[in-house]
Amino acid sequence: MRVEIWSDIACPWCYIGKARFEAGLAAFAQRESVEVVHRSFELDPAAPAATDVPVLDMLAAKYGVSRAQAEAMEARVAEAAAGEGLDYRSDRIHGNTFDLHRLLHLAHAHGVQDALLDALYRANFAEARPLADPAVLTEIAVAAGVPAEEAARVLADPEAYAQDVRADEREAAELGATGVPFFVIDRRYGISGGQPAEVFRQALERAHADGAVQVLAAEEAGVCGDDGCAVPGS
Amino acid sequence: MRVEIWSDIACPWCYIGKARFEAGLAAFAQRESVEVVHRSFELDPAAPAATDVPVLDMLAAKYGVSRAQAEAMEARVAEAAAGEGLDYRSDRIHGNTFDLHRLLHLAHAHGVQDALLDALYRANFAEARPLADPAVLTEIAVAAGVPAEEAARVLADPEAYAQDVRADEREAAELGATGVPFFVIDRRYGISGGQPAEVFRQALERAHADGAVQVLAAEEAGVCGDDGCAVPGS
C-alpha cells in the first residue's frame, strides 16, 4: 500500500496531522507494507522568498483581527500540538516554502524525505528558525542525511526540482484537494485534515480490505511467468 | 494519474508490451497527466550472475524441446516485436537481471529510468549485448544519463538499491501479479500482459472517468487552505 501526503511546512495542521497519521499507522497491523510519500503543496505561493514577517502579524493582517486575537487562535493550535507531544511556538516567521519543497524532492532521491520533513517542521514550529536562510536550510538538510554539496547546488539553482513541486501541486488539484494536509491511500481514498489517529487506522484497514487491484479482463496476451513466456494463439 | 509497470529486462513480452502501452498512452487525450514508474520483477532470480548461456539453449532445456522448436517459439515472438517496429535477436544471452534492476532504481533517482529501460531492452533484444559485463552496463547507463561514478558505485555494491528491487517484487506479489508485464493504473486497475495498444487506451480512459479519489467522510478536522487554517470546534 502507498500513502501520499500533500502538506506544507508552513501548515500547522500538517505538522500535527503527520504525528496523528503516524500514530494511526503504528496501530495498523499491516504497517510494514505501507510506503509513505510526501507531496508538495504551498499554502502561500505568493509569499516573498526572504521575509522577516512574524506569523502573528501575518495572521492579524490576513483575518483582520487584533494581535491578541491572533494569539488566541494560535493558542488553540498549540494546544492540539501539545496533545501530540509537539512543541509549538507562535513567534516563528512567515515565509515562502518553495525552496523547502525542492529540497524535500532532493531528499526523496536520497531516501531521507521523511527525516527532512520532520526536521523542517521541528525547525519551523518548535524552534522558530529562519528557514529563508540558505545556510540554515543546508545545515538542516545535511543533518537529515542529504549530501551537503547537493543541497547547496539545489538551493542555488531555482529550477532544480521546481517542476516536481509544480507537478505535485497540479496533482493535488486534480485529486480534488483544496487544503492540506491531504492524505491519499492507493489513489483510492482521500482523507482531508489532521484527523484523529483512529480515522487514519480505519482508512488503512478499509483500503487493505479492498484487496488487490481489479484486473481488467482483456484479450489473451503475451505474458512471461514462472513457466516461461506464453505466446497468444499458439 | 500514475501507471506502474512491473517488468523484467529478460522478458520479451515486457519489451513488446512497453511499446504497445506507449502507443495506447499516445492515443489517450489526458496523456500529459500520466506519470509512468517502472518496477522490478525477476523472471529467473536464480540465474547465475555471470553467464554465457544462449537463450535458445535455455529455452530448449526449460521446455524440453529441440533447438529447432525453441527457434520456432522465438520466431513467433520476433514477429510480434516486428509488428511494433522492434528489432529482435534470438542469439542473445540468458542471465541474471538483479543488477540491471538495481541500476534502474538509481536511474529513477536521476529521472532517467525510462531512458535506461529502453536502452537495456535494446541492448538485450536488438543487439544481444552481454549485460553481465559491468563495463557494458556502465556504458549503457551513462549513455542514458546516469552519472558514471554513481553507476560504477552501485554496480560494485551488491546491496545498493537491493532492498528497492525486493520491495517491488514483494509488492507485485501483494497485487496479485504472477507474470509480467503487469500494468497497474492508480493502484485501481491491473492489466496483465503485452495487450494491444487499444486495451491500454481504454483502461486509461476508464481510470480517468472514475475521477478523483473518494474522500472518506470523517470528523471535522484541522485543515489549512486558501482561507487560512480552520480550528475544529471554534
Chai-1 contact restraints between the chains, C-beta under 6 A:
chainA,res_idxA,chainB,res_idxB,connection_type,confidence,min_distance_angstrom,max_distance_angstrom,comment,restraint_id
A,C11,B,C224,contact,1.0,0.0,6.0,A-B,restraint_1
A,P12,B,C229,contact,1.0,0.0,6.0,A-B,restraint_2
A,W13,B,G222,contact,1.0,0.0,6.0,A-B,restraint_3
A,W13,B,V223,contact,1.0,0.0,6.0,A-B,restraint_4
A,W13,B,C224,contact,1.0,0.0,6.0,A-B,restraint_5
A,W13,B,C229,contact,1.0,0.0,6.0,A-B,restraint_6
A,L43,B,C224,contact,1.0,0.0,6.0,A-B,restraint_7
A,K62,B,G228,contact,1.0,0.0,6.0,A-B,restraint_8
A,R76,B,V231,contact,1.0,0.0,6.0,A-B,restraint_9
A,A109,B,A109,contact,1.0,0.0,6.0,A-B,restraint_10
A,L175,B,A212,contact,1.0,0.0,6.0,A-B,restraint_11
A,L175,B,V213,contact,1.0,0.0,6.0,A-B,restraint_12
A,G176,B,A212,contact,1.0,0.0,6.0,A-B,restraint_13
A,T178,B,G225,contact,1.0,0.0,6.0,A-B,restraint_14
A,G179,B,V223,contact,1.0,0.0,6.0,A-B,restraint_15
A,G179,B,C224,contact,1.0,0.0,6.0,A-B,restraint_16
A,G179,B,G225,contact,1.0,0.0,6.0,A-B,restraint_17
A,V180,B,C224,contact,1.0,0.0,6.0,A-B,restraint_18
A,V184,B,V213,contact,1.0,0.0,6.0,A-B,restraint_19
A,D186,B,R187,contact,1.0,0.0,6.0,A-B,restraint_20
A,R187,B,D186,contact,1.0,0.0,6.0,A-B,restraint_21
A,R187,B,R187,contact,1.0,0.0,6.0,A-B,restraint_22
A,Y189,B,V213,contact,1.0,0.0,6.0,A-B,restraint_23
A,Y189,B,Q214,contact,1.0,0.0,6.0,A-B,restraint_24
A,Y189,B,L216,contact,1.0,0.0,6.0,A-B,restraint_25
A,G190,B,V213,contact,1.0,0.0,6.0,A-B,restraint_26
A,G190,B,V215,contact,1.0,0.0,6.0,A-B,restraint_27
A,I191,B,L216,contact,1.0,0.0,6.0,A-B,restraint_28
A,S192,B,V223,contact,1.0,0.0,6.0,A-B,restraint_29
A,G193,B,A221,contact,1.0,0.0,6.0,A-B,restraint_30
A,G193,B,G222,contact,1.0,0.0,6.0,A-B,restraint_31
A,G193,B,V223,contact,1.0,0.0,6.0,A-B,restraint_32
A,G194,B,A221,contact,1.0,0.0,6.0,A-B,restraint_33
A,G194,B,G222,contact,1.0,0.0,6.0,A-B,restraint_34
A,Q195,B,A218,contact,1.0,0.0,6.0,A-B,restraint_35
A,Q195,B,A221,contact,1.0,0.0,6.0,A-B,restraint_36
A,V199,B,A218,contact,1.0,0.0,6.0,A-B,restraint_37
A,A203,B,L216,contact,1.0,0.0,6.0,A-B,restraint_38
A,A212,B,L175,contact,1.0,0.0,6.0,A-B,restraint_39
A,A212,B,G176,contact,1.0,0.0,6.0,A-B,restraint_40
A,V213,B,L175,contact,1.0,0.0,6.0,A-B,restraint_41
A,V213,B,V184,contact,1.0,0.0,6.0,A-B,restraint_42
A,V213,B,Y189,contact,1.0,0.0,6.0,A-B,restraint_43
A,V213,B,G190,contact,1.0,0.0,6.0,A-B,restraint_44
A,Q214,B,Y189,contact,1.0,0.0,6.0,A-B,restraint_45
A,V215,B,G190,contact,1.0,0.0,6.0,A-B,restraint_46
A,L216,B,Y189,contact,1.0,0.0,6.0,A-B,restraint_47
A,L216,B,I191,contact,1.0,0.0,6.0,A-B,restraint_48
A,L216,B,A203,contact,1.0,0.0,6.0,A-B,restraint_49
A,A218,B,Q195,contact,1.0,0.0,6.0,A-B,restraint_50
A,A218,B,V199,contact,1.0,0.0,6.0,A-B,restraint_51
A,A221,B,G193,contact,1.0,0.0,6.0,A-B,restraint_52
A,A221,B,G194,contact,1.0,0.0,6.0,A-B,restraint_53
A,A221,B,Q195,contact,1.0,0.0,6.0,A-B,restraint_54
A,G222,B,W13,contact,1.0,0.0,6.0,A-B,restraint_55
A,G222,B,G193,contact,1.0,0.0,6.0,A-B,restraint_56
A,G222,B,G194,contact,1.0,0.0,6.0,A-B,restraint_57
A,V223,B,W13,contact,1.0,0.0,6.0,A-B,restraint_58
A,V223,B,G179,contact,1.0,0.0,6.0,A-B,restraint_59
A,V223,B,S192,contact,1.0,0.0,6.0,A-B,restraint_60
A,V223,B,G193,contact,1.0,0.0,6.0,A-B,restraint_61
A,C224,B,C11,contact,1.0,0.0,6.0,A-B,restraint_62
A,C224,B,W13,contact,1.0,0.0,6.0,A-B,restraint_63
A,C224,B,L43,contact,1.0,0.0,6.0,A-B,restraint_64
A,C224,B,G179,contact,1.0,0.0,6.0,A-B,restraint_65
A,C224,B,V180,contact,1.0,0.0,6.0,A-B,restraint_66
A,G225,B,T178,contact,1.0,0.0,6.0,A-B,restraint_67
A,G225,B,G179,contact,1.0,0.0,6.0,A-B,restraint_68
A,G228,B,K62,contact,1.0,0.0,6.0,A-B,restraint_69
A,C229,B,P12,contact,1.0,0.0,6.0,A-B,restraint_70
A,C229,B,W13,contact,1.0,0.0,6.0,A-B,restraint_71
A,V231,B,R76,contact,1.0,0.0,6.0,A-B,restraint_72
